[in-house]
Each structure stands twice: as structure tokens, then as C-alpha cells.
Amino acid sequence: MIRSEHSIVHYDFQRMIVRPDRLRRGTDADYLPAAKQMLRIYRDGIGDPRQVLHSRIETCLSRLSGCPPRRIAAFCKLLDDQSEFPSNRNAALHLRRQVFDFAADRHPIVEHREGIFDHELQQVRSDLANAIGRPWPEIEADLFCDVLELQRLKSFESQWTPPQLLSAYNVAQTQAALYRATRVRIDATDDFKTIVRHAKLAGLMHRIDRVSSAGQPRYRFIFDGPQSTLRQSTRYGVRFAALAAKLLACRGWHLTAEILGPRKQRFRMELSPADGLTGALSTPDAFDSSLEAEVDAAWQKAPVDGWTWQRESQLLVRGQSVMTPDFSLHHSARNLLVYVEVIGFWTPEYLEEKCRRLKEFAVATPADSRPAETTKWLLIVSKQQERDLRQRFAELSLPIVGFDKQTKPQSWIDAIDE
């Protein structure tokens, strides 16, 4: 991510909205060849100091009309993040001490020997290299490797194409705009489990509400941090930015952020897949396990009349605990909703956690279930492990069916009705 001093945002004081800087295909077409040149500068710049590389990037972008210094600095930061610049502070200090002590004994050192000045620069360097046991160019390269600007590029392994570099810039500016966010709201119709997982990894607190019960379920996630209950704080901005980058790989979401602007006025920033930003992460896998995929394929091959089958369409919430059943079965005429959990490859720890969550969520009727709707649970397990798992989950008193590729979905319905 870029730093806040690289951030470029445009404040609309009439609508009180924030628009992060963004390069567009049409109006900013000149940036595409510039991006190609910037990547070449780093790929051909192995061994060059960081300040030289930055100077070349500045020269490249300064030719473009209206390119602000912050945009140049942001591109330098993005390219630096894809690079390796070795730095060993202690080794650099030790090397400098060796060089200066050696030179002090031969002071003054001159370019050409003359009169009483008989210590020539090249000869001193040669003697120093022999004394230390390293060639002079190598000594010179490492002499100030602890100074950021003088660190030399060791490698640039990025596989970015020019369009990907420009896309990374747009994402980075959007993330940087969130550094001053005090609260983020996400309305989602898909990938609930992935959104909650990334929010937890980012250390954010959340509140979840079901905002629509008609048609496709939609949930509203409110994210902030522990200190947000005491005062308006931007200390979670970096975490919001990290979450936003991962959100780009998800489907069916809309982000609204409250952002503190000039004079601490509240602005709003909107973001959704319609903005066309793409993250570095891939889209979440369709299924968590091969057994889950086989169960879904079995239903798609022989669905049962009157029932609808959806994957991870329901989000169950108990305070800060969240559970997303793998599938749900719904029979509108019977007003019956069945949460389906598929238990595939497992470890003792996994089974213990699964049992704990099922006790928490499967015993009581979820608060967000549809009014007057009967809710049941069904566990589908591998037929090879059916005997062991029936014993393990016996205390839950939930219907359990063994599954293999010959199992018909009608047997699942029969198990629910028993």
C-alpha cells in the first residue's frame, strides 16, 4: 500500500463525497506507455540506487501533462514494494568504520600524486580492497546500504503488465482514501463467509443485520474498532484499507465509508464492483472441499421437486459469532428452511469446533430467520466416515446422512422428515 502522503483525493463539498484519484483508459491513455517504461526502468535497474530509479520514474512521468508529484511518489512506492533492496545496518556501520579508519591513516588523499601528497585515490582504494578482501565496487555499493535512498536494487520479480501497474495504482489510491475512514458499511448479497473472515483477520469489530428478506438475502456489515464506541477515530483506517483490497475479489457487495475530511467534516465514499477495480487476490473458491462440490453436483443432477437449493445463502449471527451453513434447502409450500452442513475431511480439532458451533447455532431458532418459518438442520457426511461421525455428533440430535456418489438427494429429504 502507498503511504498517506501519497494519497490524492478530491472532495466534493456540495455532495460531501470523496473521490480517490483514478487513472482512466480514455482520458489517461498516455499513462499506458509510461507504465511500460516504468516497469522497464526497474527491470533493467538491478544494482542501481533507489534514488536513481526514483529520478528516472520522475523524468518519465513529468513528461505527462498535469502529473502531480504525489502520483509520481505513489508509483515509486508501488514499484519499490515489488522490489528487493538489501539493507544491513550493522554491516554498513562496520564497513564504514573500516574504510574511514583506513583512509584516516593516509590523509590527505589526492587524485594524482604531487609533492608531499603521495596517497593517490585509486591506489588507496586498491590497498583498501586488498585489506578487506573485497573488490572496491562491492565495498562502494555496500558502504551506505543502510541509507534508504542509496540502497541498490537487488531484484524486481514483479510479473505486472503495464495495465496491471495502473490498476494497482487505482486500488492503492482507493485504499489510501480509507486511511481517514471512521466507519465502513458493506451491503453484501454473496461471499458472506469470505467478508467476515477477512474482517476478523484485519482485527475489525462488526455488527451484522439482515436488511432484506425478499428475494436474495442481503446483509449489512458495519465495521469499526473497539475505540469507536468512545470517540470518532481514524486509527482503523489501515485495516479498512486492507479489507477493501480483499473485498475486490468478492462478489455482490457495496461499500460505504465515513471519512473525515478538512476541518473534520464528514464525507462519504462509495465503492462497488461497478467501479472496475481489480485486486491481487483471486475470487474465492466455489467450494471449501471436494465433498461439498460433490454434494452440490448430486443435487444439481437430481433435484427434489418443491425444494430450492442454495449455497451459503444464509448468515447466522450470535453477537460476534457468525456461521454460514454450507447450503440451505427451502420448501415454500411447507414454509420450511433447512440448513445443510457438509462435514468432509476433518481433524479432531475441526470436529470439536464444528460441534461447538452447531450447539450454539442449531439449538435455538436463528433471530434472522423468516417469520413463522420452521427451521431444521441436516448434516451430510462422507459415507466412509458415517459411523464415527454419527457417534461424534449424537449429542446434537440432528439428522445425519452418509453421502457417496450414488446417494440420491431424496434421501436427504427423507432424513429431514423422519
C-alpha positions as CSV (number, residue, x, y, z in Angstrom):
1,M,0.0,0.0,0.0
2,I,1.1,3.6,-0.5
3,R,1.5,6.0,2.4
4,S,-0.9,8.7,3.3
5,E,1.4,11.4,2.0
6,H,1.0,9.8,-1.5
7,S,-2.8,10.0,-1.3
8,I,-4.7,12.1,-3.7
9,V,-8.4,12.6,-3.0
10,H,-11.0,15.1,-4.4
11,Y,-13.5,16.5,-2.0
12,D,-17.0,17.3,-3.4
13,F,-18.2,19.8,-0.7
14,Q,-21.7,20.1,-2.3
15,R,-22.4,16.4,-2.2
16,M,-20.0,15.7,0.7
17,I,-18.4,12.8,-1.1
18,V,-14.8,11.7,-1.6
19,R,-13.3,10.6,-4.9
20,P,-9.9,9.0,-4.8
21,D,-7.5,9.7,-7.7
22,R,-8.1,7.3,-10.5
23,L,-6.5,6.8,-13.9
24,R,-8.9,6.1,-16.7
25,R,-8.5,4.3,-20.0
26,G,-9.6,7.2,-22.2
27,T,-8.5,10.4,-20.6
28,D,-5.3,8.9,-19.2
29,A,-4.3,6.8,-22.1
30,D,-0.8,8.3,-22.1
31,Y,-0.1,6.5,-18.8
32,L,-0.1,3.1,-20.5
33,P,3.2,3.6,-22.4
34,A,4.6,5.4,-19.3
35,A,3.7,2.3,-17.2
36,K,5.6,0.2,-19.7
37,Q,8.6,2.4,-19.4
38,M,8.4,2.5,-15.6
39,L,8.4,-1.3,-15.4
40,R,11.4,-1.4,-17.8
41,I,13.3,1.1,-15.5
42,Y,13.0,-1.3,-12.6
43,R,13.6,-4.5,-14.6
44,D,16.8,-3.0,-16.2
45,G,17.8,-1.2,-13.0
46,I,19.4,-4.1,-11.0
47,G,22.3,-2.6,-9.0
48,D,21.1,1.0,-9.2
49,P,20.4,3.1,-6.1
50,R,16.8,3.7,-5.2
51,Q,17.2,7.5,-5.7
52,V,18.4,7.0,-9.2
53,L,15.4,4.8,-10.0
54,H,13.1,7.3,-8.5
55,S,14.7,10.1,-10.5
56,R,14.1,8.1,-13.7
57,I,10.4,7.5,-12.8
58,E,10.1,11.2,-12.2
59,T,11.6,12.0,-15.6
60,C,9.2,9.5,-17.2
61,L,6.0,10.9,-15.6
62,S,7.0,14.5,-15.7
63,R,6.6,14.4,-19.5
64,L,2.8,13.8,-19.0
65,S,0.6,16.8,-18.7
66,G,-0.7,17.5,-15.2
67,C,1.0,14.6,-13.4
68,P,1.2,15.7,-9.7
69,P,4.3,14.9,-7.6
70,R,2.2,12.7,-5.3
71,R,1.2,10.5,-8.2
72,I,4.9,10.1,-9.1
73,A,5.8,9.3,-5.4
74,A,2.9,6.7,-5.3
75,F,4.2,4.9,-8.4
76,C,7.7,4.8,-6.9
77,K,6.3,3.3,-3.7
78,L,4.3,0.7,-5.6
79,L,7.4,-0.3,-7.6
80,D,9.6,-0.3,-4.5
81,D,7.1,-2.7,-2.8
82,Q,7.6,-5.2,-5.7
83,S,11.4,-4.9,-5.4
84,E,14.1,-6.2,-3.0
85,F,16.6,-3.6,-1.6
86,P,19.0,-5.4,0.8
87,S,19.9,-3.4,3.9
88,N,22.1,-4.4,6.8
89,R,22.6,-1.5,9.2
90,N,25.2,-3.1,11.4
91,A,27.3,-4.4,8.4
92,A,27.2,-0.9,6.8
93,L,28.3,0.7,10.1
94,H,31.2,-1.8,10.4
95,L,32.2,-1.3,6.8
96,R,32.2,2.5,7.1
97,R,34.4,2.3,10.2
98,Q,36.9,0.1,8.4
99,V,37.0,2.4,5.4
100,F,37.3,5.7,7.3
101,D,40.0,4.3,9.7
102,F,42.0,3.1,6.7
103,A,41.6,6.4,4.9
104,A,42.4,8.5,8.0
105,D,45.9,7.0,8.2
106,R,46.5,8.1,4.6
107,H,45.0,11.6,4.8
108,P,45.2,13.7,2.6
109,I,44.2,11.5,-0.4
110,V,44.6,13.1,-3.8
111,E,43.6,12.3,-7.3
112,H,47.2,12.4,-8.6
113,R,50.4,12.2,-6.6
114,E,52.1,15.6,-6.3
115,G,54.9,16.8,-4.0
116,I,54.3,15.6,-0.4
117,F,50.8,14.3,-1.3
118,D,51.7,10.8,-2.3
119,H,48.5,8.9,-1.5
120,E,46.6,8.5,-4.8
121,L,42.9,7.8,-4.6
122,Q,43.0,4.7,-6.9
123,Q,45.9,3.2,-5.1
124,V,44.3,3.7,-1.7
125,R,41.1,2.1,-2.9
126,S,43.2,-0.8,-4.3
127,D,45.0,-1.2,-1.0
128,L,41.8,-1.0,0.9
129,A,40.2,-3.7,-1.2
130,N,43.2,-6.0,-0.6
131,A,43.0,-5.3,3.2
132,I,39.3,-6.0,3.4
133,G,39.3,-8.8,0.9
134,R,36.6,-7.4,-1.4
135,P,36.7,-5.6,-4.7
136,W,36.2,-1.8,-4.4
137,P,32.9,-1.6,-6.5
138,E,31.4,-4.1,-4.0
139,I,32.7,-2.0,-1.0
140,E,31.3,1.2,-2.5
141,A,27.9,-0.4,-3.2
142,D,27.6,-1.6,0.5
143,L,29.1,1.5,2.1
144,F,25.8,3.3,2.7
145,C,23.3,0.4,2.2
146,D,21.5,1.4,5.4
147,V,20.5,4.8,3.8
148,L,17.1,4.4,2.1
149,E,17.9,6.5,-0.9
150,L,21.2,4.8,-1.5
151,Q,20.0,1.2,-1.3
152,R,20.6,-0.6,-4.5
153,L,18.0,-2.7,-6.3
154,K,18.8,-6.4,-5.9
155,S,15.8,-7.9,-7.7
156,F,12.5,-6.9,-9.3
157,E,10.4,-10.1,-9.7
158,S,7.0,-8.5,-10.4
159,Q,5.0,-10.0,-13.2
160,W,2.9,-6.9,-13.6
161,T,1.9,-5.8,-17.1
162,P,1.5,-2.0,-17.7
163,P,-2.3,-2.2,-17.3
164,Q,-1.8,-4.1,-14.0
165,L,0.5,-1.4,-12.7
166,L,-2.1,1.3,-13.5
167,S,-4.8,-0.9,-11.9
168,A,-2.6,-1.3,-8.8
169,Y,-2.3,2.5,-8.6
170,N,-6.0,3.0,-8.7
171,V,-6.5,0.4,-6.0
172,A,-3.8,1.9,-3.8
173,Q,-5.3,5.4,-4.1
174,T,-8.7,4.0,-3.1
175,Q,-7.1,2.2,-0.1
176,A,-5.3,5.4,0.9
177,A,-8.6,7.3,0.9
178,L,-9.8,4.9,3.5
179,Y,-7.0,5.8,5.9
180,R,-9.2,8.6,7.2
181,A,-12.3,6.5,7.5
182,T,-14.0,6.2,10.8
183,R,-16.5,3.5,9.9
184,V,-17.2,1.2,6.9
185,R,-20.5,-0.3,5.9
186,I,-20.8,-3.2,3.4
187,D,-24.0,-4.4,1.9
188,A,-23.5,-7.9,0.6
189,T,-25.5,-10.4,-1.3
190,D,-22.7,-13.0,-1.7
191,D,-19.4,-14.3,-0.3
192,F,-20.6,-13.6,3.3
193,K,-18.1,-16.1,4.8
194,T,-15.2,-14.5,3.0
195,I,-16.1,-11.0,4.0
196,V,-16.4,-12.0,7.7
197,R,-13.2,-14.0,7.6
198,H,-11.2,-11.0,6.1
199,A,-12.7,-8.6,8.7
200,K,-11.6,-10.8,11.5
201,L,-8.1,-11.1,10.1
202,A,-8.0,-7.3,9.9
203,G,-9.0,-7.1,13.6
204,L,-12.2,-5.2,13.0
205,M,-15.3,-5.4,15.0
206,H,-18.6,-6.0,13.2
207,R,-22.3,-5.8,13.5
208,I,-24.5,-7.7,11.0
209,D,-28.1,-7.1,10.1
210,R,-30.3,-8.8,7.6
211,V,-31.8,-5.8,5.7
212,S,-33.9,-7.7,3.2
213,S,-35.9,-10.9,3.4
214,A,-37.4,-10.7,0.0
215,G,-35.7,-12.5,-2.9
216,Q,-32.0,-12.9,-2.4
217,P,-30.8,-12.4,1.2
218,R,-28.8,-9.2,1.7
219,Y,-26.8,-8.5,4.8
220,R,-25.3,-5.2,6.1
221,F,-21.9,-5.3,7.8
222,I,-20.9,-2.4,10.0
223,F,-17.1,-2.4,10.7
224,D,-15.3,-0.3,13.2
225,G,-12.9,-0.9,16.1
226,P,-13.1,-1.1,19.9
227,Q,-12.3,2.6,20.5
228,S,-15.0,3.7,18.0
229,T,-17.6,3.4,20.8
230,L,-15.7,6.1,22.8
231,R,-14.8,8.6,20.1
232,Q,-14.6,9.2,16.4
233,S,-11.3,7.6,15.4
234,T,-9.4,7.1,12.2
235,R,-7.0,4.6,13.8
236,Y,-8.6,1.7,12.0
237,G,-8.2,3.3,8.6
238,V,-5.3,1.0,7.5
239,R,-7.4,-2.0,8.5
240,F,-10.3,-0.7,6.4
241,A,-7.8,-0.3,3.5
242,A,-6.6,-3.9,3.9
243,L,-10.2,-5.2,4.0
244,A,-11.1,-3.2,0.9
245,A,-8.3,-4.8,-1.1
246,K,-9.6,-8.3,-0.3
247,L,-13.2,-7.2,-0.9
248,L,-12.3,-6.6,-4.6
249,A,-12.1,-10.4,-5.1
250,C,-15.6,-10.9,-3.7
251,R,-19.0,-10.7,-5.5
252,G,-22.1,-8.8,-4.8
253,W,-21.1,-6.0,-2.4
254,H,-21.3,-2.3,-1.9
255,L,-19.0,-0.3,0.4
256,T,-19.9,3.0,2.0
257,A,-17.2,4.6,4.2
258,E,-17.5,7.6,6.5
259,I,-14.4,9.7,6.0
260,L,-13.1,12.7,8.0
261,G,-12.2,15.5,5.6
262,P,-10.9,19.1,6.0
263,R,-11.9,20.7,9.3
264,K,-13.1,17.2,10.4
265,Q,-16.2,17.4,8.2
266,R,-17.8,14.0,7.4
267,F,-17.6,12.9,3.8
268,R,-18.8,9.7,2.2
269,M,-17.0,7.3,-0.2
270,E,-18.8,4.7,-2.2
271,L,-17.2,1.6,-3.8
272,S,-18.6,-1.4,-5.5
273,P,-17.6,-3.9,-8.3
274,A,-19.1,-1.4,-10.8
275,D,-16.0,0.8,-10.2
276,G,-14.0,-1.8,-12.1
277,L,-11.1,-2.1,-9.6
278,T,-9.4,-5.5,-9.5
279,G,-7.4,-6.8,-6.6
280,A,-4.4,-9.1,-6.4
281,L,-6.4,-11.9,-4.8
282,S,-8.3,-14.4,-6.8
283,T,-12.0,-15.0,-6.5
284,P,-12.9,-17.2,-3.5
285,D,-13.2,-20.9,-4.4
286,A,-16.7,-22.0,-5.2
287,F,-16.5,-24.8,-2.6
288,D,-14.4,-25.4,0.5
289,S,-13.9,-29.1,-0.1
290,S,-14.3,-31.7,-2.8
291,L,-17.1,-33.4,-0.8
292,E,-19.0,-30.1,-0.8
293,A,-18.6,-29.9,-4.6
294,E,-19.9,-33.5,-5.0
295,V,-22.9,-32.9,-2.7
296,D,-23.8,-29.8,-4.8
297,A,-23.3,-31.8,-8.1
298,A,-25.6,-34.6,-6.7
299,W,-28.4,-32.1,-6.1
300,Q,-28.0,-30.4,-9.4
301,K,-28.2,-33.8,-11.1
302,A,-31.4,-34.9,-9.3
303,P,-33.1,-32.0,-7.5
304,V,-36.2,-32.8,-5.5
305,D,-39.5,-31.2,-6.6
306,G,-40.7,-28.3,-4.5
307,W,-37.3,-27.6,-2.9
308,T,-34.8,-24.9,-3.7
309,W,-31.1,-25.4,-3.1
310,Q,-28.7,-22.5,-2.4
311,R,-25.1,-22.3,-1.4
312,E,-24.1,-20.2,1.6
313,S,-27.2,-18.0,1.2
314,Q,-27.8,-17.6,5.0
315,L,-25.6,-15.8,7.5
316,L,-26.4,-16.7,11.2
317,V,-25.2,-14.3,13.9
318,R,-24.9,-14.6,17.6
319,G,-23.2,-11.4,18.9
320,Q,-19.7,-11.6,17.5
321,S,-20.1,-15.2,16.4
322,V,-21.0,-15.9,12.9
323,M,-21.9,-19.1,11.0
324,T,-22.6,-19.6,7.3
325,P,-24.2,-23.0,6.6
326,D,-22.8,-24.7,3.5
327,F,-26.2,-24.9,1.8
328,S,-29.8,-24.2,2.5
329,L,-32.9,-26.1,1.4
330,H,-36.2,-24.2,1.2
331,H,-39.7,-25.5,0.7
332,S,-42.1,-22.5,0.3
333,A,-45.3,-24.5,0.5
334,R,-44.3,-26.1,3.8
335,N,-42.6,-22.9,4.9
336,L,-39.6,-25.0,5.9
337,L,-36.0,-23.9,5.8
338,V,-33.2,-26.5,6.3
339,Y,-29.6,-25.5,6.9
340,V,-27.2,-28.1,5.5
341,E,-23.7,-28.6,6.8
342,V,-21.3,-30.8,4.9
343,I,-18.6,-32.4,7.1
344,G,-15.8,-33.7,4.9
345,F,-12.1,-34.0,5.7
346,W,-11.6,-33.5,9.4
347,T,-9.3,-33.4,12.3
348,P,-10.2,-33.8,16.0
349,E,-9.8,-30.0,16.4
350,Y,-12.1,-29.3,13.4
351,L,-14.7,-31.7,14.8
352,E,-14.6,-30.1,18.2
353,E,-15.0,-26.6,16.7
354,K,-17.8,-27.8,14.4
355,C,-19.7,-29.4,17.3
356,R,-19.4,-26.3,19.4
357,R,-20.7,-24.1,16.7
358,L,-23.6,-26.4,15.9
359,K,-24.5,-26.4,19.6
360,E,-24.5,-22.6,19.5
361,F,-26.5,-22.1,16.3
362,A,-28.5,-25.3,15.7
363,V,-30.3,-25.5,19.1
364,A,-32.2,-22.2,19.0
365,T,-34.1,-20.7,16.1
366,P,-31.9,-18.0,14.4
367,A,-33.0,-14.5,15.1
368,D,-32.9,-13.6,11.4
369,S,-35.0,-16.5,10.1
370,R,-38.1,-15.6,8.2
371,P,-41.3,-15.1,10.3
372,A,-43.3,-18.2,11.1
373,E,-40.8,-20.3,9.3
374,T,-39.8,-23.7,10.6
375,T,-36.0,-24.2,10.7
376,K,-34.2,-27.5,10.7
377,W,-30.7,-28.7,10.3
378,L,-29.2,-31.6,8.2
379,L,-25.6,-32.9,8.5
380,I,-24.2,-34.6,5.4
381,V,-21.0,-36.7,6.0
382,S,-18.8,-38.9,3.9
383,K,-20.3,-42.5,3.9
384,Q,-16.8,-43.8,4.7
385,Q,-16.8,-41.9,8.0
386,E,-20.5,-42.0,8.7
387,R,-20.3,-44.4,11.7
388,D,-17.6,-42.4,13.5
389,L,-19.3,-39.1,12.9
390,R,-22.7,-40.3,13.9
391,Q,-21.2,-41.1,17.3
392,R,-19.3,-37.8,17.5
393,F,-22.5,-35.7,16.8
394,A,-25.0,-37.9,18.6
395,E,-25.5,-35.4,21.4
396,L,-26.8,-32.8,18.9
397,S,-29.8,-35.0,17.9
398,L,-29.6,-33.7,14.3
399,P,-30.4,-35.8,11.2
400,I,-27.3,-37.1,9.6
401,V,-27.0,-38.8,6.2
402,G,-24.0,-40.6,4.7
403,F,-23.0,-39.5,1.2
404,D,-21.3,-41.1,-1.7
405,K,-21.8,-40.5,-5.5
406,Q,-24.7,-43.0,-5.6
407,T,-26.7,-41.2,-2.9
408,K,-29.9,-39.5,-4.1
409,P,-31.0,-36.1,-2.7
410,Q,-34.4,-37.6,-1.9
411,S,-32.7,-39.5,0.9
412,W,-31.7,-36.1,2.4
413,I,-35.4,-35.0,2.4
414,D,-36.4,-38.3,3.9
415,A,-33.9,-37.8,6.7
416,I,-35.3,-34.4,7.5
417,D,-38.9,-35.7,7.7
418,E,-38.1,-38.6,10.0
